[in-house]
Structures are given as structure tokens and as C-alpha cells.
Amino acid sequence: MSRPLLDGTVPAPLTDRFGRVHTDLRVSLTDRCNLRCTYCMPAEGLDWLPRPELLTDDEVVRLVRVAARRLGITEVRLTGGEPLLRRGLPGLVARLHALPDAPELSLTTNGIGLARSAAALREAGLSRVNVSLDTLRPERFAAITRRDRLADVLDGLRVARAASLAPVKINTVPVWGVNDDEIADLAAFAVEHGYRVRFIESMPLDAQGAWDRDRMVTAQEVLDRLGERFELIPVGQRGNAPAEEWRIAGTDTLVGIIASVTRPFCGSCDRVRLTADGQLRNCLFATEESDLRALLRGGADDAAIEAAWRSSIGGKGPGHAIDSPEFRRPERPMSAIGG
């Protein structure tokens, strides 16, 4: 059920053929990134999108307005690439926050530059942040990301919490032989500093095509590692949220696990994604896209954009099928799709 708008009307829900209602929009603002994480892209980076192909601020605002007023979108997550590389980001956030019936605004970032921008983003209307952090060891961080910037990420986390971008969530991708020995340490770090931590099973979305199922740390293996140090209390129903959550006994810290591969949650998925160049994806692993940028630049009215959006979601499949022989990798890597 969509939420009522300020004028009392209720937009028709954005529903697919399986009855899933979509209320969560992920908007990528750039495919560029200032890290070169080994599980994401090669050391030399990728061929970035030319600037004219990126959605402008006006185009992003218009699409989010259509999504909120005509499609029932209530949450927007700004992603990348690295969204903090988007020039004038606080101004864009302020414009989105000022929309009638504005959705809740959050951001996923690698944390580089967050210390400089957290206060301005909060003042502009951003509600919370997720920060990617796979290790607490400087030398290991440099090896994983090919950049010696751990101190900047830790500063960003601290400043984000001080700016009330809460809850501050840490996203960690554990990989055997890389950082699997830090699972409990990262949870303890979250307890110490008042963050939440989410462990995410690695997925076949790297640009190199080097994903190895055998190196993926599964949800159960994460729970086993955490159980060696902590007592975990299940939180209960997660609704449409991708993470199963537990509370660490004796604390207020929540630990989440996103088991996209071994415990897929496709049956309750409420997410739709918009790439930085204006392509609508009805699934993270979609192999087809709908070109909303062409509609915008071709003079389409809001009704035509709404119709294209509904048509895309109407064609959404039942799930990604990563663990089946039918699985097909999307052509775009994660950095070009947006998380």
C-alpha cells in the first residue's frame, strides 16, 4: 500500500506480476570511484561514462519527483560509484529533500571525503549513511582498495555519527583468505563506537569477472564466527529489508547479514535501480534496462515516464538465480549499476 501524499491522494503502487510492491529507489549519481577495490574493479579503473551521458541534477530531481508522487516511492538511496564525487552533492540533496512528499534520503559511500561533507549533507536533508569498510588494518585496507585511506574512512564514520546521520551502518564483504579473520573484530568495533554492521555475501558483479563462489564467506559462516565471541539475539521479522538482523547481547548494537547468494530474499524485494546514465533496472542482476534518460531528453511528459517505469517493473523476474545453471551475469559491474 502506497503512503498518502500531502494532498490526500494515494498513488497506485508500483507492483510487479508477482505482487511485490516497490517503494525503495537506488539512484546512482556517478560510476566513478576513488578506490580500486580488488573485488570490484582492476587497478587501472574502468572507462568512466562521459559527463554528457550522466543525468543532470534537474533530471535526477524530476525522476525522483515522478517516483514519489506517481509511483509511491518512499525511500531513495544515493549510490555510485562513489556518490561523494558528485559535484554539488549537498545542493542536490537539498533539492530532493525540498520536494513535496519527499522520500527519505540515505547514502552509500566508501567514506573517503565523508568527514568533510557529513555536516553539510545532514543540513541538506540526508537522513543516514552506509559506509563500506572491509578491514580495520591499514596495510590490509591498502591491499584491498589499492589506496592508503583507512584513516579517512574512520574519520568519516566518526563525523557522520556526530552529525546525526544515524544509524551509521558499516557494510563489510568478507572473503576467505582476505578478511574473514576480522568478522568478530568489526562487530566489536561497531559495539565500541555505536555503529551497526552488516556483512554482505560477495556477489558476481566485479568488472573482471573473477568472482569465485568458493571464496565467498556464507551467511552461516559469518554467524559461526560471530557466535565464537558474542551471544546473538534474533531481532525478528525483517519485512522487505535485505538484511537479517541480530542484536549483540548486552549491547544496543545490531548485526545484519545480507545473504544474497545462499539465502536470497527476491520474494520480498521492493527495490528498483536507476543508473547514473538514466537506465532503469528492475533487479540488481537485470540483463535488460529501460532508458528513462532518452524519454527525459526527448520531451516526454510525466505520464509517459510513469508508464515506462511501470512497464519495466511489470517485467521483473522472480529472482536472480545466482546458484542455478540459468544465471546470467549482468554486463555492467556493480560500480556502473549503483548499489
MOSULUR-V16004 format. One record per pair of residues at least 24 apart in sequence whose ideal C-beta (glycine too) atoms are under 10 Angstrom apart, sorted by the first residue. I is the first residue (numbers start at 1). GAP is how many residues later the second one is. Records with the same first field share a line. If there is no record, write none. Layout:
# MOSULUR-V16004
I: GAP ; GAP
This chain:
# MOSULUR-V16004
1: 71
2: 66 ; 68 ; 69 ; 70 ; 71 ; 72
3: 65 ; 69 ; 70 ; 71 ; 98 ; 100
4: 97
5: 63 ; 64 ; 65 ; 67 ; 95 ; 96
6: 63 ; 94 ; 95 ; 96
7: 62 ; 93 ; 94
9: 60 ; 92
10: 62
11: 56 ; 57 ; 58 ; 59 ; 60 ; 61 ; 62 ; 90 ; 295
12: 58 ; 59 ; 60 ; 294 ; 298
13: 58 ; 59
14: 53 ; 56 ; 57 ; 58 ; 59 ; 256 ; 258 ; 292 ; 295 ; 296 ; 298 ; 299 ; 300
15: 57 ; 295 ; 298 ; 299 ; 301
16: 253 ; 254 ; 256 ; 266 ; 267 ; 294 ; 296 ; 297 ; 298 ; 299 ; 300 ; 301 ; 302
17: 296 ; 297 ; 298 ; 299 ; 300 ; 301
18: 248 ; 249 ; 251 ; 298 ; 299 ; 300 ; 301
19: 248
20: 220 ; 246 ; 247 ; 248 ; 249 ; 250 ; 251 ; 293 ; 296 ; 298
21: 51 ; 219 ; 247 ; 249 ; 292
22: 45 ; 49 ; 50 ; 51 ; 218 ; 247 ; 248 ; 249 ; 250 ; 260 ; 287 ; 288 ; 291 ; 294
23: 44 ; 45 ; 48 ; 49 ; 50 ; 51 ; 52 ; 80 ; 217 ; 247 ; 248 ; 249
24: 49 ; 50 ; 51 ; 52 ; 53 ; 79 ; 80 ; 82 ; 216 ; 217 ; 218 ; 245 ; 246 ; 247 ; 248 ; 249
25: 38 ; 39 ; 42 ; 43 ; 46 ; 48 ; 49 ; 50 ; 51 ; 52 ; 53 ; 78 ; 245 ; 246 ; 247 ; 248 ; 249 ; 255 ; 284
26: 49 ; 50 ; 51 ; 52 ; 53 ; 80 ; 82 ; 245 ; 246 ; 247 ; 248 ; 249 ; 255 ; 258 ; 311 ; 312 ; 313
27: 28 ; 33 ; 36 ; 37 ; 40 ; 49 ; 50 ; 51 ; 52 ; 53 ; 56 ; 65 ; 69 ; 78 ; 80 ; 245 ; 246 ; 247 ; 248 ; 249 ; 311
28: 26 ; 27 ; 32 ; 49 ; 50 ; 51 ; 52 ; 53 ; 55 ; 58 ; 80 ; 245 ; 246 ; 247 ; 248 ; 249 ; 250 ; 251 ; 253 ; 307 ; 308 ; 309 ; 310 ; 311
29: 25 ; 26 ; 28 ; 31 ; 49 ; 50 ; 51 ; 52 ; 53 ; 54 ; 55 ; 56 ; 57 ; 58 ; 60 ; 63 ; 78 ; 245 ; 246 ; 247 ; 309
30: 24 ; 25 ; 49 ; 50 ; 51 ; 52 ; 53 ; 54 ; 55 ; 56 ; 57 ; 59 ; 246 ; 247 ; 305 ; 306 ; 308
31: 49 ; 50 ; 51 ; 54 ; 244 ; 245 ; 246 ; 301 ; 302 ; 303 ; 304 ; 305 ; 306 ; 307
32: 48 ; 49 ; 50 ; 51 ; 53 ; 54 ; 244 ; 303 ; 304
33: 47 ; 48 ; 49 ; 50 ; 51 ; 52 ; 77 ; 79 ; 112 ; 302
34: 46 ; 47 ; 48 ; 50 ; 51 ; 76 ; 78 ; 79 ; 111 ; 113 ; 115 ; 118
35: 47 ; 75 ; 76 ; 77 ; 97 ; 106 ; 109 ; 110 ; 111 ; 112 ; 114 ; 118 ; 300
36: 108 ; 109 ; 110 ; 111
37: 73 ; 95 ; 97 ; 107 ; 108 ; 109 ; 110 ; 136 ; 169 ; 297 ; 298
38: 96 ; 105 ; 106 ; 107 ; 108 ; 137 ; 140 ; 168 ; 170 ; 172
39: 95 ; 105 ; 106 ; 134 ; 136 ; 139 ; 163 ; 164 ; 166 ; 167 ; 168 ; 169 ; 171 ; 172 ; 173 ; 176 ; 295
40: 92 ; 104 ; 105 ; 133 ; 165 ; 166 ; 167 ; 168 ; 293 ; 294 ; 295
41: 105 ; 165 ; 166 ; 167 ; 292 ; 293 ; 294 ; 295
42: 104 ; 164 ; 165 ; 166 ; 168
43: 103
45: 101 ; 162 ; 290
46: 35 ; 161 ; 287 ; 289 ; 290
47: 289
48: 33 ; 228 ; 287 ; 288
49: 32 ; 226 ; 227 ; 228 ; 287
50: 227
52: 225
53: 223 ; 224 ; 225 ; 240
54: 32 ; 221 ; 222 ; 223 ; 224 ; 239
55: 219 ; 220 ; 221 ; 222 ; 223 ; 224 ; 237 ; 238 ; 241 ; 242
56: 36 ; 222 ; 237 ; 240 ; 241
57: 29 ; 30 ; 31 ; 32 ; 34 ; 35 ; 38 ; 39
58: 34 ; 37 ; 238
59: 219 ; 233 ; 234 ; 237 ; 238
60: 26 ; 32 ; 35 ; 36 ; 214 ; 216 ; 218 ; 236
61: 31 ; 34 ; 35 ; 37 ; 38
62: 37 ; 230 ; 234 ; 240 ; 243
63: 211 ; 215 ; 217 ; 229 ; 230 ; 232 ; 233 ; 239 ; 242 ; 246
64: 28 ; 31 ; 32 ; 35 ; 38 ; 39 ; 41 ; 210
65: 30 ; 31 ; 34 ; 35 ; 36 ; 37 ; 38 ; 237
66: 226 ; 230 ; 235 ; 236 ; 237 ; 239 ; 240 ; 243
67: 32 ; 36 ; 205 ; 207 ; 238 ; 239 ; 242
68: 28 ; 31 ; 32 ; 33 ; 34 ; 35
69: 30 ; 31 ; 32 ; 233 ; 237
70: 232 ; 233 ; 235 ; 236 ; 237 ; 239 ; 240
71: 201 ; 234 ; 235 ; 238 ; 239 ; 242
72: 29 ; 31
73: 28 ; 30 ; 31 ; 197 ; 199 ; 236
74: 27 ; 28 ; 29 ; 30 ; 196
75: 28 ; 29 ; 30 ; 31 ; 52 ; 195 ; 196
76: 26 ; 27 ; 28 ; 29 ; 30 ; 31 ; 51 ; 198
77: 26 ; 27 ; 28 ; 29 ; 30 ; 31 ; 51 ; 52 ; 53 ; 194 ; 196 ; 261 ; 262
78: 27 ; 28 ; 29 ; 30 ; 31 ; 43 ; 48 ; 51 ; 260
79: 27 ; 28 ; 29 ; 30 ; 51 ; 194 ; 195 ; 196 ; 197 ; 255 ; 256 ; 258 ; 259 ; 260
80: 27 ; 28 ; 29 ; 30 ; 196 ; 254 ; 255 ; 256 ; 257 ; 258 ; 259
81: 29 ; 194 ; 195 ; 253 ; 254 ; 255 ; 256 ; 257 ; 258
82: 26 ; 27 ; 28 ; 29 ; 30 ; 31 ; 50 ; 253
83: 24 ; 25 ; 26 ; 27 ; 30 ; 38 ; 193 ; 255 ; 256
84: 25 ; 26 ; 27 ; 28 ; 29 ; 30 ; 32 ; 33 ; 34 ; 37 ; 45 ; 72
85: 24 ; 25 ; 27 ; 28
86: 190
89: 24 ; 28 ; 31 ; 32 ; 35 ; 37
90: 27 ; 29 ; 30 ; 31 ; 32 ; 33 ; 34 ; 35 ; 36
91: 29 ; 33
92: 32
93: 24 ; 27 ; 28 ; 29 ; 30 ; 31 ; 32 ; 33
94: 26 ; 27 ; 29 ; 30 ; 31 ; 32
95: 29 ; 30
96: 28 ; 29 ; 30
97: 26 ; 27 ; 28 ; 29 ; 30
98: 26 ; 27
99: 26
103: 24
104: 24
106: 24 ; 59 ; 63
107: 24 ; 53 ; 58
108: 24 ; 61 ; 63 ; 230 ; 231
109: 44 ; 47 ; 51 ; 62
110: 35 ; 37 ; 39 ; 42 ; 43 ; 46 ; 61
111: 38 ; 39 ; 41 ; 42 ; 43 ; 44 ; 45 ; 46 ; 48 ; 49 ; 59
112: 33 ; 35 ; 37 ; 40 ; 41 ; 43 ; 44
113: 36 ; 39 ; 40 ; 42 ; 43
114: 38 ; 39 ; 41 ; 42 ; 43 ; 44 ; 45 ; 46 ; 49 ; 51 ; 54
115: 36 ; 37 ; 38 ; 39 ; 40 ; 41 ; 42 ; 43 ; 44 ; 45 ; 47 ; 48
116: 36 ; 39 ; 40 ; 43
117: 39 ; 42 ; 43 ; 46
118: 37 ; 38 ; 39 ; 40 ; 41 ; 42 ; 43 ; 44 ; 45 ; 46 ; 47 ; 50
119: 40 ; 41 ; 43 ; 44 ; 45 ; 46
120: 43
121: 39 ; 42 ; 44
122: 37 ; 38 ; 40 ; 41 ; 42 ; 43 ; 44
123: 40
126: 34 ; 37 ; 39
127: 37 ; 38 ; 39 ; 40
128: 32 ; 36 ; 37 ; 38 ; 39 ; 40 ; 41 ; 68
129: 27 ; 28 ; 31 ; 32 ; 34 ; 36 ; 37 ; 38 ; 39 ; 40 ; 41
130: 30 ; 35 ; 37 ; 38 ; 39 ; 40 ; 41 ; 66 ; 68 ; 209
131: 25 ; 26 ; 29 ; 34 ; 37 ; 38 ; 39 ; 40 ; 41 ; 64
132: 37 ; 38 ; 39 ; 40 ; 41 ; 68 ; 207
133: 24 ; 37 ; 38 ; 39 ; 40 ; 53 ; 56 ; 57 ; 62 ; 64
134: 36 ; 37 ; 38 ; 39 ; 40 ; 41 ; 44 ; 45 ; 48 ; 52 ; 66
135: 37 ; 39 ; 43 ; 44 ; 46 ; 47 ; 50 ; 51
136: 43 ; 46 ; 49 ; 50 ; 52 ; 53
137: 42 ; 44 ; 45 ; 48
140: 38 ; 39 ; 41 ; 42
141: 38
143: 35 ; 36
144: 29 ; 31 ; 34 ; 35
154: 35 ; 39
157: 32 ; 33 ; 36 ; 37 ; 38
158: 35 ; 37
160: 35
161: 32 ; 33 ; 34
166: 28 ; 29 ; 30
167: 27 ; 28 ; 29 ; 85 ; 86 ; 87
168: 25 ; 26 ; 27 ; 28 ; 29
169: 26 ; 27 ; 28 ; 29 ; 74 ; 85 ; 87
170: 25 ; 26 ; 27 ; 28 ; 29 ; 86
171: 25 ; 26 ; 27 ; 28 ; 29 ; 72 ; 85 ; 87 ; 168
172: 25 ; 26 ; 27 ; 28 ; 45 ; 50
173: 25 ; 26 ; 27 ; 28 ; 29 ; 30 ; 43 ; 44 ; 85
174: 25 ; 26 ; 27 ; 28 ; 41 ; 42 ; 43 ; 44 ; 47 ; 48 ; 51
175: 26 ; 27 ; 37 ; 40 ; 41 ; 42
176: 26 ; 36 ; 38 ; 39 ; 40 ; 41 ; 42 ; 45
177: 38 ; 40
178: 24 ; 37 ; 39
179: 38
180: 35 ; 37 ; 41 ; 42 ; 45
181: 44
182: 43
183: 34 ; 38 ; 39 ; 40 ; 41 ; 42 ; 43 ; 45 ; 46 ; 72
184: 38 ; 41 ; 42 ; 43 ; 44 ; 45 ; 46
185: 40 ; 44
186: 40 ; 69
187: 35 ; 38 ; 39 ; 42 ; 43 ; 45 ; 59 ; 61 ; 64 ; 66 ; 68
188: 38 ; 41 ; 42 ; 60 ; 63 ; 65
189: 64
190: 58 ; 61 ; 63 ; 64 ; 65
191: 39 ; 57 ; 59 ; 60 ; 61 ; 62 ; 64
192: 59 ; 61
193: 60
194: 57 ; 58 ; 59
195: 58 ; 59
196: 47 ; 49 ; 56 ; 57 ; 58 ; 59 ; 60
197: 29 ; 51 ; 56 ; 57 ; 58 ; 59 ; 60
198: 44 ; 45 ; 46 ; 47 ; 56 ; 57 ; 58 ; 59 ; 60
199: 24 ; 26 ; 27 ; 44 ; 56 ; 57 ; 58 ; 59 ; 60
200: 42 ; 43 ; 56 ; 57 ; 58 ; 59 ; 60 ; 61 ; 139
201: 56 ; 57 ; 58 ; 59 ; 60 ; 61 ; 62 ; 63 ; 121
202: 58 ; 59
203: 55 ; 57 ; 58 ; 81 ; 82 ; 117 ; 119 ; 126 ; 131
204: 57 ; 81 ; 116 ; 118 ; 123 ; 124 ; 125 ; 126 ; 129 ; 130
205: 55 ; 79 ; 80 ; 124 ; 125 ; 127 ; 128 ; 129 ; 130 ; 131 ; 132 ; 134
206: 123 ; 127 ; 128 ; 129
207: 125 ; 126 ; 127 ; 128 ; 129
208: 125
209: 120 ; 124
211: 111 ; 118
213: 48 ; 109 ; 110
216: 44 ; 45 ; 46
218: 39 ; 41 ; 43 ; 44 ; 45
219: 25 ; 38 ; 39 ; 40 ; 41 ; 42 ; 43 ; 44
220: 37 ; 39 ; 42 ; 43
221: 41
222: 33 ; 35 ; 37
223: 32 ; 34 ; 36
226: 29 ; 31
230: 25
238: 27 ; 30
239: 29 ; 31
240: 25 ; 28 ; 29 ; 30 ; 31
241: 24 ; 27 ; 29
242: 26 ; 27 ; 28 ; 29
260: 24 ; 25 ; 60 ; 62
261: 59 ; 61 ; 62
262: 60 ; 61
264: 55 ; 56 ; 57 ; 58 ; 59
265: 54
266: 50 ; 51 ; 52 ; 53 ; 54 ; 55 ; 56
267: 51 ; 52
269: 47 ; 49 ; 50 ; 51
272: 37 ; 40 ; 41 ; 44
273: 64 ; 65 ; 66
274: 35 ; 63 ; 64
275: 57 ; 61 ; 62 ; 63
276: 59 ; 60 ; 61 ; 62
277: 59
279: 33 ; 53 ; 57 ; 58
280: 25 ; 28 ; 29 ; 31 ; 32 ; 33
281: 31 ; 35 ; 49 ; 51 ; 56 ; 57
282: 27 ; 29 ; 30 ; 31 ; 32 ; 33 ; 34 ; 35
283: 30 ; 33 ; 34 ; 35 ; 36 ; 37 ; 47
284: 36 ; 46 ; 50 ; 53 ; 54 ; 55
285: 32 ; 34 ; 35 ; 36 ; 37 ; 42 ; 43 ; 44 ; 45 ; 52
286: 26 ; 29 ; 30 ; 31 ; 34 ; 42 ; 44 ; 46 ; 51
287: 30 ; 41 ; 42 ; 43 ; 44 ; 45
288: 24 ; 27 ; 42
289: 41 ; 42 ; 43 ; 48
290: 25
